[in-house]
Amino acid sequence: MRDKATENSSMSAAGSGASLLAHLSSARNSLAMKGFVCMRRVELRAELEMTVNA
């Protein structure tokens, strides 16, 4: 009886861990996308300044 309860709690912990991991990976992807957009914006601004100064 006790083993069954331990098994259930470990299964639910694994399930919540998996969903947390999925959430973290999606958050990391969106952060990477924002970082990429920000870097691109900086590059474009630098190109624009070079064009204006030239």
N, C-alpha and C positions, 0 to 999 in steps of 0.2 A: 504493500500500500504506500509506504513512504517512498519507495523507489519510483513509483508511478508519478507521485507529486513532484519529485525532483526532476523527473524526465520532462514533465509538462512545463515546469518553470524554465528549464534550460531551453526548451523548444521555443517558448514565447520570447525569451531573451535573444535567441538567435534570430527570430523573425524581426524583432524591433531593431536589432543590430543591422540586419540587411536593409531595412527601410531607411535607417539612419545613414548607412553607407551610400545608398542610392541618392538620398537628399544631398549629401555632402558632395558627391561627384557631380550632380547637376549644378550645385552652387559653384563648384570649382569651374565648371565649364562656362557658366555665365560670367564669372569673374574674369576668366581668361579672355572671353569675348569682349568684355568692357575694356580690359587692358589693351587688347589688340586695337580696338577702335580708338582708344586714347593715343596710342603710339602712332597710328595712322594720321590722326588729326595733327599731332606734333610735326610729323614729316611733311604733311601738306602745308602747314603754316610756315615751316622753314623754306620750302620750295617757293611759296608765295613771297616771302620776304626777299629771297635771292632774286626773284623775278623783278620785284619792285625796285630793289637797290641797283640792279644791273642797268 
